[in-house]
Amino acid sequence: MKEERLTGKGIVKTYGKKDVLHNVDLELEKGKIYGLIGRNGAGKTTLLSILSAQNPATKGTVDYNGMPVWENREALDHICFSREINPVNNSKANGYRAKDYLKAASIYMPGWDQEFADRLVKEFELDVKKRAAKMSKGMLSMITIIIALASKADYTFLDEPVAGLDVVMREYFYRTLLEEFTNSGRTFVISTHIIEEAADVFEEVIMLDKGNVILKENTQELLGRARHISGLAENVDRASAGLLTFHEETMGRSKGVTVLLKEGEKIEGGTELSVQPMNLQQVFVALCGKNEN
């Protein structure tokens, strides 16, 4: 039996004369939690909106098990993109209550689990009668989380789900997410700027930089081959020669550099060098940040 997949090929998105996404190829397998990380403006929300057919691609295709997702209800029944709610002044959305958003989701999503939604409302202590204009950022995030989890969609995307939540509710979200993932085998893609806190949840990480997917890899395997080398510049240069390097930093005669080792590669340098493992946030900064020379 063919494994379920959501596949984007050659995705380009242009606004005016600016390309936000550049020929993106991305395959999402069923039964994984992906972390989608990138700087502001990298194209994360745009990519998720195209993969879920909320936004048309300028070029390229998106298929669910070989079926196009655009204007195809059969495919879209398996996909949920629960995006940030941002009420603005004089917007009709300001008058919506939490229960209005949940009701709409229950109608649209065929797999909706009302019992699960009711449990999450209770655990989050969410006032479902409160209007969006009166809600805090954290309350709005709670709505998006409840919609995402209770949708029961095979492919579920969340955009900045923990924005505004306190540490207790963030922990509750991650715990509940993992429980649902374990019980259901659903695929989740989580876009977030709070990288290190969520790193242990991500089975795979997708890095998006300036509209390009620059990396898609198992998180632990990525961290297993990432190292930061520092010491005298000539020693660092000698140790990193021939290796894949990023984010050079120099200060006087000292230097630091990030390396991603390939299979079989080692760092030779001896005691005059400091070679340290890296966390996911540090790797992200090294690959998508600015050099500090």
Secondary structure, DSSP 8 states (H G I E B T S, - for coil): ----EEEEEEEEEEETTEEEEEEEEEEEETT-EEEEE--TTSSHHHHHHHHTTSS--SEEEEEETTEE-TT-HHHHTTEEEE------TT-GGGG-BHHHHHHHHHHH-TT--HHHHHHHHHHHT--TTSBGGG--HHHHHHHHHHHHHHH--SEEEEESTTTT--HHHHHHHHHHHHHHHHHH--EEEEE-S-HHHHGGG-SEEEEEETTEEEEEEEHHHHHHHEEEEEEEHHHHHHHHTTSEEEEEEEETTEEEEEEE--TT-----GGGSEEEE--HHHHHHHHHS----
